[in-house]
Amino acid sequence: MSRASGTPAPGQLNLVGEGTVFEGTLRTPHDIRISGKVIGTLHVQGKAIIAAEGVLEGQLHARSADVAGQVQGDLIIEETLLLKDSARVEGRIQTGRLVVEAGAIFDGECRMGKIDRVIESKAAPSADKEAATPARDAARARKADVEPGAGA
């Protein structure tokens, strides 16, 4: 029995196999497993798995991801990002939730929370600085009151 041409296979998993090098942009509505090397950008509507032997140099945009291999670049994960004990990540992480196993190595910047909330918090620091300024000024004034008396 044949499948209709527009019907995707249930539970479909795309694979970049060990020894394979993919360069460019890859988009998939399904899960993907990287056991080879990807240089470029991945847009995954499902789960991305970077196996222990897998390498990503570029960006990964996914709903969720498990990383056991090497990543140099940005990970933008809507839900949960799991860094397995063999993971080596150098770059920026933006995710809803981060789970790091003992032994994983991460060197970079991480922001957690919903994507739109993270973007809003980037625009808000000026208000935080203004709120902190009166307290800092009061501390400086107290210090100035103490110092002149100490020198007399």
Disulfide bonds with the S-S distance in Angstrom:
none
